[in-house]
């Protein structure tokens, strides 16, 4: 499933669209984006999270004891992502932008979406490390790009490419546009 756990704040999320800018404003640093002590460690072994202060001061970030990235997704950030992906029919979390993809996989999905002549929003996850980790938790998918259609995680590059080849992607997007 796509269950979200724990918590994480974000900032400085940039995109090329107005609705993405609205999403960016929801992710600005604020005291409400504090990590909860219920953050779940993303490891099968028994590691305890350690609490450290990150920039700006007075901001807590949960890092696992094995030195990794923040381990969760805040309720506020989850709500902001939920709102963003459900208020747009097609959303692509990618490396780079639709005008300048910064990896071949992201470029492949952009080319597929462009060939379908469908409006879509993009979020450049390279501009925000916390968002990159949070989206992996949000989708339960470890890589980028991540495509959302009609508020639901659709898949990464390989799934999207295969669905495009067999017509499932076109069907899903058409259904989303009609809803």
C-alpha positions, 0 to 999 in steps of 0.5 A: 500500500501507499501508507505514510508514516512518521513525519517530515517538513519541506521548503523551497519546492520549485515548479513551473506552474501556478498550482505548484507554487501554491503547493510550494507555499504549503511547504514553507518552513514553519513551527508546524512542521516539527517531527513527531516522536512517533516517526517510524524508522525505515529499516528492518533492524531495530534502530532508534531515531535520534533527534537533531536540530537542523537549519533553520534553528529550532527545527527538529529532524528525525534521523535514523541511528544508522545515519540516514535521511529523515525517516518520516512524513509530517501530517501537514506535509502529507495533507499538502501532497494529498491536496496537490495530487488530488487537485491536479489530474496528472502530476509528475514528481521528477528530477528536473522540470518538464522543459529540462529533465535531469535524468533519462527516466524523467525525460522518458515520462515527460516525452510520453505525457507530451505525446499524449498532449495532456496537461500535467504538473511537475515537481522538481524533487532535486530542489528539495532533499526533504521532499525527495525523501518524503515522496519515497515514503508517501508513495512507497516507491523508492525511485523517481519519476513518480507519476500520479493520475487522478490523485493515485500513484500510477508508477515509475518510468518502467510502469508508465512506459509499459502502460503507454505501450499497451494503452492503459495509461491513455485509458487512465488519463482519459478517465481522469480527465472526464471525472 
